[in-house]
Amino acid sequence: MEYAAIRHFADKRYCYAIEKGRFLIRLEIKRGDAESVVLHVQDKYLPLKIMDTRQEHLMRVACSDDHIDYYEAELDMDVVCLRYFFEIKDTAGKVTFYGNHNFFDECITDIDRMFDCPQNLREEELFELPEWAKNKVIYQIFPSRFATDKEVPEEEWYQAPIGHQADLKGSLRGIINHLDHIKNLGVDVIYMTPVFSSSSSHKYNIDDYYKIDPSFGTKADLKELTEKAHALGMYVILDGVFNHTGVDFFAFKDVMEKKEQSDYLDWYYISDFPLVMEWGKKPNYKTFSYAPMMPKLNLQNRETADFVIDVASYWIRECDIDGWRLDVADEIHHAFWKRFRREIKAVKKDALIIGEIWHFAGDFLEGDEWDSIMNYQFYHAVMDLVASDRMRASSFVGKLNFMKGNLNRKLEGYLWNFIDTHDTARFLHSVQNDVRKQKLAAALQLLLPGMPMIYYGDEVGMDGAMDPDCRRGMLWDPDRQDRELFGYYQTLIRIRHDHPALTEGTVVEQYADDDTGLIYIERTLNGQHVILVFHTREGSAGLQSLQGMKNLVGGSVFTGTLGDYETVVLVNETA
């Protein structure tokens, strides 16, 4: 057994409250190293001679990635403080005891050699998430290109490729006029990229955070959009660009004008003057990337932080939006996000806070900052599995399980799983317009736990290379749409909504077969039993033992064979 791979800390990742009085404890061990693991617990303060509080809990493998088995145990607690350690039996039969980061050959009896869990502390750190958002389907809209209420020539609207400066006159009124399309698709949440005053088509260089960009409409339009979405049972998330502003933002304009004498000098990170603002030269002030038109805000400055939090609170109060997706959120310090969460949740307790981060984000997801993230781990895994064929089926499952094993259990239903966005090439473009692969990727999105995010137009077969070409005008002309693909998306979402066992059920069995390219997941919930199978490659693969079961995706009886990149969701006819 490889001791160096055994990992546990008595912190919010490995030992936390699921609910008051109910706790989860997790241990990492090298994959396949252990035959069994037993969790030993006892009260810290009650001597055994007064009351024997010792208990043993057999731990189970909750999931495995390519390298690690994640063992978990749940237990009820009613103590001031718990002490615990692990008994690990390896595959050769040797037993080792692990407590307080040390290994022992004999059972641990000294409580100072055990791990420590103060119950009240962990319960006060309970990760509370908006229940309404769990496993909901999101639809991402790029407002300047989604829909318009103005006259725009067809050749202009459907131009391809498209550049940054193209003005398609997209508007909030246009979105309102097409809410029926979004609802008909089966969407639960609308997420819009920035809608505030800005000189660009993407609006990530904001000059006025309290004003809707005039090309999009007015505050009244946003309020109407939110009200009508709510009436249809949908929620609305806005994009919060709080890492940086535009150069026409009042504070930066003051800095450009008054230089060292500006009252807003501490709102930014200015090295010296004159400011270097030419494209192709490194700015002498911090920016988003090295884009001179997007100067980075200093949120360690109290006045700047106050401003941002007031903006975020204002739009919740004024238009009843349901949360914020936070742009470049990992480049802003933790202390600010902790304050942001406290103050935003005080305005609207169930507001959803989502961070944009392109890598693992465990330090932001401990219950006191963001509610979840844009799950780029999922995106890269789907690209490697389906688009480039560089990943085996088992490794794909391992990537998903890495996230599951390293984050709070509650987060599984909140990760924003996507296959493309306004920052990436369209998935259909990445697979050379192979709709079979698009369907597989959509199924991986829509039939697994999390919050699947559909980028506008994917459901009707939109194409587009890297930014800005991925931001083309939405295909509203029925003759330009792939209506069969739209129906497929509808079917997947309907299955997701009708069969919560897919996203919330207990896993009965899960495996990946690299020889056939099959991923098999069997789940059950409240008497609902479903089998989900993805075939992740070209050709055919057989599962004859399942022949005759009803396939919800095709609406027919499963023949026992899956075709190219096919997905089936199976239930017993009599269930």
C-alpha positions as CSV (number, residue, x, y, z in Angstrom):
1,M,0.0,0.0,0.0
2,E,1.3,3.4,-1.0
3,Y,1.2,5.5,2.2
4,A,2.1,8.7,0.3
5,A,-1.2,8.5,-1.6
6,I,-3.3,8.3,1.6
7,R,-4.8,11.7,2.2
8,H,-7.2,13.3,4.8
9,F,-7.5,16.6,6.4
10,A,-10.0,17.5,9.2
11,D,-11.3,20.4,7.1
12,K,-14.3,21.4,5.0
13,R,-13.3,19.2,2.1
14,Y,-12.8,15.9,4.0
15,C,-15.0,16.3,7.1
16,Y,-18.1,18.4,6.8
17,A,-21.8,18.6,7.8
18,I,-24.3,17.5,5.3
19,E,-27.1,18.8,7.5
20,K,-27.4,19.5,11.2
21,G,-26.4,16.4,13.1
22,R,-25.3,14.5,9.9
23,F,-21.7,14.4,8.8
24,L,-19.6,13.1,5.9
25,I,-16.0,12.0,6.3
26,R,-13.8,11.2,3.3
27,L,-10.5,9.5,2.8
28,E,-8.3,9.2,-0.3
29,I,-6.3,6.0,-1.1
30,K,-4.4,5.0,-4.2
31,R,-6.8,3.2,-6.5
32,G,-7.0,-0.5,-5.8
33,D,-4.7,-0.4,-2.8
34,A,-7.3,-1.1,-0.1
35,E,-9.5,-4.1,0.5
36,S,-11.5,-2.3,3.2
37,V,-11.6,0.8,5.3
38,V,-13.2,1.3,8.7
39,L,-13.8,4.6,10.3
40,H,-13.4,4.6,14.1
41,V,-15.0,7.4,16.1
42,Q,-15.5,8.4,19.7
43,D,-16.4,11.4,21.8
44,K,-13.4,13.6,22.6
45,Y,-14.5,14.7,26.1
46,L,-16.3,11.7,27.6
47,P,-13.8,9.2,29.1
48,L,-14.4,5.6,28.1
49,K,-14.7,4.6,31.8
50,I,-17.8,6.9,32.1
51,M,-19.3,6.0,28.7
52,D,-18.0,4.0,25.9
53,T,-18.8,6.2,22.9
54,R,-16.7,4.3,20.4
55,Q,-18.3,3.4,17.0
56,E,-17.1,1.7,13.8
57,H,-18.4,2.6,10.3
58,L,-17.5,0.7,7.2
59,M,-16.5,3.2,4.6
60,R,-17.5,2.7,0.9
61,V,-15.8,3.8,-2.3
62,A,-18.0,6.7,-3.4
63,C,-16.2,7.1,-6.7
64,S,-12.8,6.6,-8.3
65,D,-10.7,8.7,-10.7
66,D,-7.7,7.4,-12.7
67,H,-5.5,7.3,-9.6
68,I,-7.6,7.6,-6.4
69,D,-10.4,5.8,-4.6
70,Y,-12.5,8.2,-2.6
71,Y,-13.8,6.4,0.5
72,E,-16.8,8.0,2.3
73,A,-18.8,7.4,5.4
74,E,-21.9,9.2,6.8
75,L,-22.6,9.3,10.5
76,D,-25.0,11.0,12.9
77,M,-23.4,13.2,15.5
78,D,-24.4,14.8,18.8
79,V,-21.2,15.7,20.5
80,V,-19.1,18.8,21.3
81,C,-16.2,17.4,19.4
82,L,-15.5,14.1,17.6
83,R,-12.2,12.2,17.5
84,Y,-11.6,9.7,14.7
85,F,-9.1,7.6,12.8
86,F,-9.0,5.1,10.0
87,E,-8.4,1.3,9.9
88,I,-7.1,0.4,6.4
89,K,-6.7,-3.2,5.2
90,D,-4.7,-3.5,2.0
91,T,-5.1,-6.2,-0.6
92,A,-2.4,-8.4,1.0
93,G,-4.3,-8.4,4.2
94,K,-2.1,-6.0,6.2
95,V,-3.9,-3.6,8.5
96,T,-2.7,-0.1,9.1
97,F,-4.2,2.6,11.4
98,Y,-4.1,6.2,10.3
99,G,-4.8,9.1,12.7
100,N,-3.6,12.8,13.0
101,H,-1.5,12.4,9.8
102,N,0.5,9.4,11.2
103,F,0.4,5.7,10.6
104,F,0.4,3.0,13.3
105,D,0.6,-0.8,13.4
106,E,-1.7,-1.0,16.3
107,C,-5.2,0.3,17.0
108,I,-5.1,3.9,18.2
109,T,-6.3,4.5,21.7
110,D,-4.7,7.9,22.5
111,I,-7.2,10.6,21.4
112,D,-4.4,13.0,20.7
113,R,-3.3,10.7,17.9
114,M,-6.7,10.9,16.2
115,F,-8.3,13.5,13.9
116,D,-10.5,16.2,15.4
117,C,-13.9,17.5,14.3
118,P,-15.7,20.2,16.4
119,Q,-19.4,19.7,15.6
120,N,-20.7,23.2,16.0
121,L,-17.9,24.7,13.9
122,R,-18.6,22.4,11.0
123,E,-22.4,22.9,11.2
124,E,-21.9,26.7,11.2
125,E,-19.9,26.2,8.0
126,L,-22.7,24.2,6.4
127,F,-22.7,24.7,2.6
128,E,-26.2,26.2,1.8
129,L,-27.1,26.2,-1.8
130,P,-30.2,27.6,-3.6
131,E,-32.5,24.5,-3.9
132,W,-34.3,25.9,-6.9
133,A,-31.1,25.7,-9.0
134,K,-30.1,22.1,-8.4
135,N,-29.8,20.2,-11.7
136,K,-31.6,22.9,-13.7
137,V,-31.0,23.4,-17.4
138,I,-29.4,26.7,-18.4
139,Y,-29.5,28.6,-21.7
140,Q,-26.7,31.0,-22.4
141,I,-27.6,34.1,-24.5
142,F,-25.2,36.6,-26.1
143,P,-27.6,39.5,-26.3
144,S,-26.2,41.5,-29.2
145,R,-26.5,38.4,-31.5
146,F,-29.5,36.4,-30.2
147,A,-32.6,38.3,-31.3
148,T,-33.6,41.8,-32.4
149,D,-36.8,43.8,-32.5
150,K,-35.5,45.9,-35.3
151,E,-35.3,45.5,-39.0
152,V,-32.0,43.8,-39.9
153,P,-31.3,42.4,-43.5
154,E,-31.0,38.7,-43.6
155,E,-27.6,38.8,-45.2
156,E,-26.4,41.0,-42.4
157,W,-28.0,38.9,-39.6
158,Y,-26.6,35.6,-41.0
159,Q,-23.1,36.8,-42.0
160,A,-20.5,34.1,-41.5
161,P,-17.8,34.3,-40.4
162,I,-18.6,37.3,-38.1
163,G,-16.3,39.8,-36.6
164,H,-16.3,41.7,-33.3
165,Q,-17.6,44.9,-34.8
166,A,-20.7,43.5,-36.5
167,D,-23.8,45.2,-35.2
168,L,-26.8,42.9,-35.5
169,K,-28.9,45.1,-33.2
170,G,-29.7,42.4,-30.7
171,S,-31.9,43.6,-27.8
172,L,-33.7,42.6,-24.6
173,R,-37.0,43.1,-26.5
174,G,-35.8,40.5,-29.0
175,I,-35.2,38.0,-26.2
176,I,-38.6,38.7,-24.7
177,N,-40.2,38.0,-28.1
178,H,-38.4,34.6,-28.2
179,L,-39.0,33.4,-24.7
180,D,-41.4,30.8,-26.2
181,H,-38.5,29.2,-28.1
182,I,-36.5,28.9,-24.9
183,K,-39.4,27.6,-22.8
184,N,-40.4,25.2,-25.6
185,L,-36.9,23.8,-25.5
186,G,-37.4,22.9,-21.9
187,V,-34.9,25.4,-20.3
188,D,-35.1,26.4,-16.6
189,V,-32.5,29.2,-16.4
190,I,-31.6,32.0,-18.8
191,Y,-28.0,33.4,-18.4
192,M,-27.1,36.5,-20.4
193,T,-23.6,37.8,-21.0
194,P,-23.2,41.5,-20.0
195,V,-26.1,43.8,-20.7
196,F,-24.7,47.1,-19.3
197,S,-23.5,50.2,-21.1
198,S,-20.4,49.5,-23.2
199,S,-18.8,50.3,-26.5
200,S,-18.3,46.7,-27.6
201,S,-20.5,44.0,-28.9
202,H,-19.5,41.7,-26.0
203,K,-20.0,44.4,-23.3
204,Y,-17.2,43.1,-21.1
205,N,-15.7,46.6,-21.0
206,I,-18.4,48.3,-19.1
207,D,-18.6,52.1,-18.7
208,D,-21.8,52.4,-16.6
209,Y,-22.9,49.5,-14.4
210,Y,-26.2,51.1,-13.5
211,K,-27.3,51.5,-17.1
212,I,-28.6,49.0,-19.6
213,D,-26.7,49.5,-22.9
214,P,-29.1,51.7,-25.0
215,S,-28.7,49.3,-27.9
216,F,-30.2,46.5,-25.8
217,G,-33.0,48.6,-24.3
218,T,-33.8,49.9,-20.8
219,K,-34.0,48.8,-17.2
220,A,-37.8,48.5,-17.7
221,D,-37.0,46.0,-20.5
222,L,-34.8,43.9,-18.2
223,K,-37.4,44.0,-15.5
224,E,-40.1,42.9,-18.0
225,L,-37.9,40.1,-19.3
226,T,-37.3,38.8,-15.8
227,E,-41.0,39.0,-14.9
228,K,-42.1,37.1,-18.0
229,A,-39.4,34.5,-17.5
230,H,-40.5,34.0,-13.9
231,A,-44.1,33.7,-15.1
232,L,-43.0,30.9,-17.4
233,G,-41.2,29.2,-14.5
234,M,-37.7,30.2,-15.6
235,Y,-34.9,32.1,-13.7
236,V,-32.6,34.9,-15.0
237,I,-28.8,35.1,-14.3
238,L,-26.7,38.2,-15.2
239,D,-23.0,38.4,-16.0
240,G,-21.0,40.3,-13.4
241,V,-17.9,41.9,-14.8
242,F,-16.3,43.0,-11.5
243,N,-12.7,42.1,-12.3
244,H,-12.2,45.1,-14.6
245,T,-14.0,48.0,-16.2
246,G,-13.9,49.8,-19.5
247,V,-11.6,52.8,-20.0
248,D,-14.8,55.0,-20.2
249,F,-15.9,54.1,-16.7
250,F,-16.0,57.2,-14.6
251,A,-13.2,56.2,-12.2
252,F,-10.7,55.3,-14.9
253,K,-11.6,58.4,-16.9
254,D,-10.8,60.5,-13.8
255,V,-7.4,58.6,-13.5
256,M,-6.6,59.4,-17.2
257,E,-7.5,63.0,-16.7
258,K,-6.0,63.8,-13.3
259,K,-3.3,61.1,-13.1
260,E,-1.6,61.0,-9.6
261,Q,-4.1,63.6,-8.4
262,S,-7.2,61.4,-9.1
263,D,-9.4,60.5,-6.2
264,Y,-9.8,57.1,-7.9
265,L,-6.1,56.2,-8.2
266,D,-6.6,53.4,-5.6
267,W,-9.4,51.9,-7.6
268,Y,-6.9,50.4,-10.0
269,Y,-3.3,49.0,-10.1
270,I,-1.4,51.9,-11.8
271,S,2.4,51.5,-11.9
272,D,3.3,55.0,-13.3
273,F,2.3,57.7,-15.8
274,P,1.8,58.3,-18.6
275,L,-0.4,55.2,-19.1
276,V,0.7,52.8,-21.8
277,M,-2.5,52.0,-23.7
278,E,-1.4,50.9,-27.1
279,W,-2.4,47.5,-28.5
280,G,0.7,45.4,-28.8
281,K,2.5,46.9,-25.8
282,K,2.3,45.7,-22.3
283,P,0.2,48.2,-20.2
284,N,1.8,49.7,-17.1
285,Y,-1.3,49.1,-15.2
286,K,-3.0,45.8,-14.5
287,T,-5.8,44.7,-16.9
288,F,-7.8,41.8,-17.9
289,S,-5.2,39.7,-19.7
290,Y,-3.1,42.5,-21.3
291,A,-6.1,44.2,-22.9
292,P,-5.5,48.0,-22.4
293,M,-9.2,48.8,-22.7
294,M,-10.1,46.6,-19.7
295,P,-8.2,48.0,-16.6
296,K,-8.4,45.7,-13.5
297,L,-10.2,46.9,-10.4
298,N,-8.5,46.9,-7.1
299,L,-11.1,45.2,-4.9
300,Q,-8.9,45.4,-1.8
301,N,-9.8,49.1,-1.8
302,R,-12.9,49.5,0.4
303,E,-14.6,52.1,-1.8
304,T,-14.2,49.9,-4.9
305,A,-15.5,46.8,-3.2
306,D,-18.5,48.9,-1.8
307,F,-19.3,50.0,-5.4
308,V,-19.3,46.5,-6.8
309,I,-21.4,45.1,-4.1
310,D,-23.9,47.9,-4.4
311,V,-24.1,47.2,-8.2
312,A,-24.7,43.5,-7.7
313,S,-27.4,44.3,-5.0
314,Y,-29.0,47.0,-7.1
315,W,-30.0,44.7,-10.0
316,I,-31.4,42.1,-7.6
317,R,-33.5,44.7,-5.9
318,E,-34.6,46.6,-9.0
319,C,-35.2,43.7,-11.5
320,D,-35.5,40.7,-9.2
321,I,-32.7,38.8,-11.0
322,D,-31.8,35.4,-9.6
323,G,-28.1,35.5,-9.4
324,W,-24.7,36.4,-10.9
325,R,-22.2,34.6,-13.1
326,L,-18.9,36.2,-12.2
327,D,-16.4,37.0,-15.0
328,V,-12.7,36.2,-14.4
329,A,-13.7,35.4,-10.8
330,D,-10.5,33.5,-9.9
331,E,-8.4,36.7,-10.3
332,I,-10.2,38.4,-7.4
333,H,-9.1,37.6,-3.8
334,H,-11.0,35.4,-1.4
335,A,-11.7,38.0,1.2
336,F,-13.8,40.0,-1.3
337,W,-15.8,37.0,-2.4
338,K,-16.5,36.0,1.2
339,R,-18.0,39.5,1.7
340,F,-19.8,39.4,-1.6
341,R,-21.5,36.2,-0.7
342,R,-22.6,37.5,2.7
343,E,-24.0,40.8,1.4
344,I,-25.7,39.4,-1.8
345,K,-27.3,36.5,0.2
346,A,-28.6,39.2,2.6
347,V,-30.4,40.9,-0.3
348,K,-31.7,37.6,-1.8
349,K,-31.0,34.5,0.2
350,D,-31.4,32.1,-2.7
351,A,-29.5,34.1,-5.3
352,L,-27.1,31.9,-7.2
353,I,-23.4,32.9,-7.4
354,I,-21.4,31.2,-10.1
355,G,-17.6,31.8,-10.7
356,E,-15.9,31.6,-14.1
357,I,-12.7,29.7,-13.6
358,W,-11.0,27.5,-16.2
359,H,-9.3,25.1,-13.7
360,F,-10.0,23.3,-10.4
361,A,-11.6,25.7,-7.9
362,G,-11.8,23.8,-4.6
363,D,-10.6,26.9,-2.6
364,F,-13.5,28.9,-3.9
365,L,-16.1,26.2,-3.2
366,E,-16.1,25.7,0.5
367,G,-19.4,27.2,1.2
368,D,-18.4,30.8,2.0
369,E,-17.7,32.2,-1.5
370,W,-19.3,30.9,-4.7
371,D,-22.2,28.4,-5.1
372,S,-20.6,26.8,-8.1
373,I,-18.5,27.2,-11.2
374,M,-18.5,27.0,-15.0
375,N,-17.2,23.4,-15.2
376,Y,-14.3,23.6,-17.7
377,Q,-13.1,20.2,-16.5
378,F,-16.3,18.8,-18.0
379,Y,-15.8,20.8,-21.2
380,H,-12.3,19.6,-21.7
381,A,-13.2,16.0,-20.9
382,V,-16.0,16.0,-23.5
383,M,-13.7,17.6,-26.1
384,D,-11.0,14.9,-25.5
385,L,-13.5,12.1,-25.5
386,V,-15.8,13.1,-28.4
387,A,-14.2,15.8,-30.5
388,S,-10.5,14.7,-30.6
389,D,-10.9,11.1,-29.6
390,R,-7.8,11.4,-27.3
391,M,-9.5,10.1,-24.1
392,R,-10.7,6.6,-23.2
393,A,-14.2,6.1,-21.8
394,S,-12.8,5.2,-18.4
395,S,-10.7,8.3,-18.2
396,F,-13.8,10.4,-18.9
397,V,-15.6,8.9,-16.0
398,G,-12.4,9.4,-13.9
399,K,-12.4,13.1,-14.8
400,L,-16.0,13.5,-13.6
401,N,-15.2,11.5,-10.4
402,F,-12.1,13.7,-9.7
403,M,-14.5,16.6,-9.3
404,K,-17.0,14.5,-7.3
405,G,-14.3,13.2,-5.0
406,N,-12.7,16.6,-4.4
407,L,-15.7,18.8,-3.8
408,N,-18.5,19.0,-1.3
409,R,-21.1,16.3,-2.3
410,K,-23.8,18.9,-2.6
411,L,-22.0,20.6,-5.5
412,E,-22.5,17.7,-8.0
413,G,-26.0,19.0,-8.9
414,Y,-24.8,22.6,-9.3
415,L,-21.7,22.5,-11.7
416,W,-22.3,24.3,-14.9
417,N,-21.6,21.6,-17.5
418,F,-21.1,22.9,-21.1
419,I,-19.7,21.9,-24.4
420,D,-19.1,25.4,-25.8
421,T,-19.6,29.0,-24.9
422,H,-19.0,32.5,-26.2
423,D,-15.3,32.0,-25.4
424,T,-14.8,28.7,-27.4
425,A,-15.5,27.4,-30.9
426,R,-18.9,25.9,-31.4
427,F,-18.9,22.2,-30.6
428,L,-20.4,21.4,-34.0
429,H,-17.5,23.3,-35.6
430,S,-15.0,21.4,-33.5
431,V,-16.3,18.0,-34.7
432,Q,-16.5,19.1,-38.4
433,N,-20.3,19.3,-38.4
434,D,-20.7,15.7,-37.3
435,V,-24.2,15.9,-35.8
436,R,-23.8,12.4,-34.3
437,K,-21.0,13.7,-32.1
438,Q,-23.0,16.8,-31.2
439,K,-25.8,14.5,-30.1
440,L,-23.5,12.4,-27.9
441,A,-22.0,15.6,-26.3
442,A,-25.5,16.9,-25.7
443,A,-26.5,13.7,-24.0
444,L,-23.4,13.8,-21.8
445,Q,-24.5,17.3,-20.8
446,L,-28.1,16.8,-20.3
447,L,-28.4,13.3,-18.8
448,L,-25.7,13.6,-16.0
449,P,-25.9,15.5,-12.7
450,G,-25.1,19.2,-12.8
451,M,-26.5,22.3,-14.4
452,P,-26.1,21.7,-18.2
453,M,-25.6,25.0,-20.0
454,I,-26.7,25.1,-23.6
455,Y,-25.1,27.9,-25.7
456,Y,-27.7,29.6,-27.8
457,G,-28.2,27.9,-31.2
458,D,-26.5,24.6,-30.4
459,E,-30.0,23.1,-30.3
460,V,-30.6,24.0,-33.9
461,G,-27.1,23.2,-35.3
462,M,-25.2,26.5,-35.2
463,D,-21.7,26.6,-36.5
464,G,-18.9,29.0,-35.7
465,A,-15.1,29.0,-35.2
466,M,-13.3,30.6,-32.2
467,D,-14.3,34.0,-30.8
468,P,-15.7,36.1,-32.4
469,D,-17.1,33.7,-35.0
470,C,-18.8,31.6,-32.3
471,R,-21.0,34.6,-31.7
472,R,-23.0,34.6,-34.9
473,G,-26.6,35.7,-35.3
474,M,-29.1,33.1,-34.0
475,L,-30.6,30.8,-36.6
476,W,-34.3,31.9,-36.6
477,D,-35.0,31.0,-40.2
478,P,-36.6,27.5,-40.0
479,D,-34.9,26.5,-43.2
480,R,-31.5,27.2,-41.6
481,Q,-32.3,25.2,-38.5
482,D,-31.7,21.5,-37.8
483,R,-35.2,20.7,-36.6
484,E,-34.4,17.1,-35.9
485,L,-31.5,18.1,-33.7
486,F,-33.9,20.5,-31.9
487,G,-36.3,17.7,-31.2
488,Y,-33.4,15.6,-29.9
489,Y,-32.5,18.3,-27.4
490,Q,-36.1,18.6,-26.4
491,T,-36.3,14.8,-25.8
492,L,-33.1,14.7,-23.6
493,I,-34.4,17.6,-21.5
494,R,-37.8,16.1,-21.1
495,I,-36.2,12.8,-20.0
496,R,-34.1,14.7,-17.5
497,H,-37.1,16.4,-16.0
498,D,-39.3,13.3,-16.0
499,H,-36.6,11.0,-14.5
500,P,-34.8,12.7,-11.5
501,A,-33.1,9.3,-10.9
502,L,-30.7,10.3,-13.6
503,T,-29.4,13.3,-11.7
504,E,-30.2,12.6,-8.1
505,G,-30.5,8.8,-7.9
506,T,-28.2,6.4,-6.0
507,V,-25.7,4.8,-8.3
508,V,-26.4,1.1,-8.4
509,E,-23.6,0.3,-10.9
510,Q,-21.2,2.3,-13.0
511,Y,-18.5,1.2,-15.3
512,A,-16.7,2.1,-18.5
513,D,-15.5,-0.4,-21.1
514,D,-12.5,1.0,-23.1
515,D,-12.7,-1.9,-25.6
516,T,-16.3,-1.1,-26.7
517,G,-16.3,2.6,-25.7
518,L,-19.4,2.1,-23.5
519,I,-20.1,4.1,-20.4
520,Y,-22.8,2.4,-18.3
521,I,-24.6,4.1,-15.3
522,E,-27.5,2.5,-13.4
523,R,-29.4,4.7,-10.9
524,T,-32.4,4.4,-8.6
525,L,-34.5,6.9,-6.8
526,N,-37.9,6.5,-5.0
527,G,-38.8,3.4,-7.0
528,Q,-37.6,4.9,-10.3
529,H,-34.9,2.8,-11.9
530,V,-33.0,3.9,-15.0
531,I,-30.0,2.6,-17.0
532,L,-28.0,5.2,-19.0
533,V,-25.5,4.0,-21.6
534,F,-23.3,6.2,-23.8
535,H,-21.5,4.7,-26.8
536,T,-18.6,7.0,-27.3
537,R,-17.2,5.9,-30.6
538,E,-18.0,5.0,-34.2
539,G,-19.3,1.5,-35.0
540,S,-21.6,-0.6,-32.9
541,A,-21.5,-2.2,-29.4
542,G,-23.8,-4.7,-27.9
543,L,-25.5,-5.1,-24.6
544,Q,-27.7,-8.0,-25.3
545,S,-28.7,-8.5,-21.6
546,L,-30.7,-5.3,-21.8
547,Q,-32.5,-6.2,-25.0
548,G,-36.3,-5.6,-24.8
549,M,-36.1,-2.7,-22.4
550,K,-37.8,0.6,-23.3
551,N,-35.5,3.2,-24.7
552,L,-36.7,6.7,-23.7
553,V,-34.4,8.4,-26.2
554,G,-35.7,6.6,-29.3
555,G,-39.2,5.9,-27.9
556,S,-38.8,2.3,-28.9
557,V,-37.7,-1.1,-27.5
558,F,-33.9,-1.4,-27.2
559,T,-32.5,-3.9,-29.7
560,G,-29.4,-4.7,-27.6
561,T,-27.1,-2.8,-29.9
562,L,-25.9,0.8,-29.9
563,G,-24.8,2.5,-33.0
564,D,-22.4,5.3,-33.8
565,Y,-22.1,7.7,-30.8
566,E,-25.5,6.6,-29.6
567,T,-27.1,7.2,-26.2
568,V,-29.9,5.1,-24.7
569,V,-31.9,5.6,-21.5
570,L,-33.5,2.4,-20.5
571,V,-36.4,1.6,-18.2
572,N,-38.5,-1.5,-17.6
573,E,-41.9,-1.3,-19.3
574,T,-43.6,-2.4,-16.2
575,A,-41.7,0.0,-13.9
